[in-house]
Amino acid sequence: MSIARNEGAGWQRASVRSMAVLLPVAAVAVVVTSKWAMIDSSAGQLGSADGEWLVVACFAAFMTWVCSATAQQGAVVERLPPGLLLAAQFAASAANHILPAGVGGNAVNLRFLVRRGLSPTRSVAALAVRACAAVIGRVALLLAVLALFPGALHLHRVTGGGPGVPDHPLVIAGVVAAVVAGGVVLTRCARRLRERLRDFLGSVVRDVRVLHGNRARVAALWGGSLAFPAMHAAVVVAVMRAVHAPVPVSGVVVAYLFASTAAGWLPTPAGLGSLDAALGLALMTAGASAVAATSAVLGYRLVTAWLPLVPGVLVLAVLVRRREL
């Protein structure tokens, strides 16, 4: 009886997690199907984009991995080999596009830190420190740009079911179900892991105290954590310039930070689906047309996800083969 109950509970948890991952993707699939003509037009606009601005976007995408490596170095006291650390971040970004909610990237970084001689507990603590700094940095950056440019987004442009707005009932139901499922998963995980987290959080607090006694590590941790979303925003700005969308830089930056912060709550691979929908909608509130916003999202995904995916997987395989991971 107890075995059957445990199997049933395990199946239920797996089902909730699967729904939380798949529903946002399914919702976006519905939007893509219903707006295919607009997406096709957007792809055509991206095909005639300014090549120089796309090169700038590629450089900004490369800098995101540099910022990620800098933040990871700032999260540990020990000095990590710079070249291998950068390669690990590149490989981690590829893994992140396969597994949900940063699981792949965190697994790569965890393995990398353990291979560098850190204990598993300290490695997990370093990832937690970096993740907390990333969340705080992104929110702080968003609040700062909102304070500087309070009128960057105009919500009335997308209210009332205007063109390109995902107002399909299935989309709305899917988003609501995903949020509810995510809340259930978080609640259950918190209850189950409460006792285990006490010792772990104590280790994190000790590491934070040691790190913040080292000015170089403080600069690396917080500088990398702030620069990482800023570089992603720079990619979106460059792509918007490439497709000749007449949207102010301030509006694009606010749109990206707002969309990426909101999409971070949905556990899809690399924000796939959730970030795409949120970013497209946010760019429209900043003044972009539906076609330009869709072109920008496609270009952003091309530069940050699709082009680096195969090289990233190859780097991951090389690191594993050389026992660096």
Secondary structure, 3 states (H helix, E strand, C coil): CHHHHHHHHHHHHHHHHHHHHHHHHHHHHHHHHHCHHHHHHHHHHHHCCCHHHHHHHHHHHHHHHHHHHHHHHHCCCCCCCHHHHHHHHHHHHHHHCCCHHHHHHHHHHHHHHHHCCCCHHHHHHHHHHHHHHHHHHHHHHHHHHHHHCCCCCCHHHCCCCCCCCCCCHHHHHHHHHHHHHHHHHHHHHHHHHHHHHHHHHHHHHHHHHHHCCCHHHHHHHHHHHHHHHHHHHHHHHHHHHHCCCCCCHHHHHHHHHHHHHHHCCCCCHHHCCHHHHHHHHHHHHCCCCHHHHHHHHHHHHHHHHHHHHHHHHHHHHHHHHCCCC
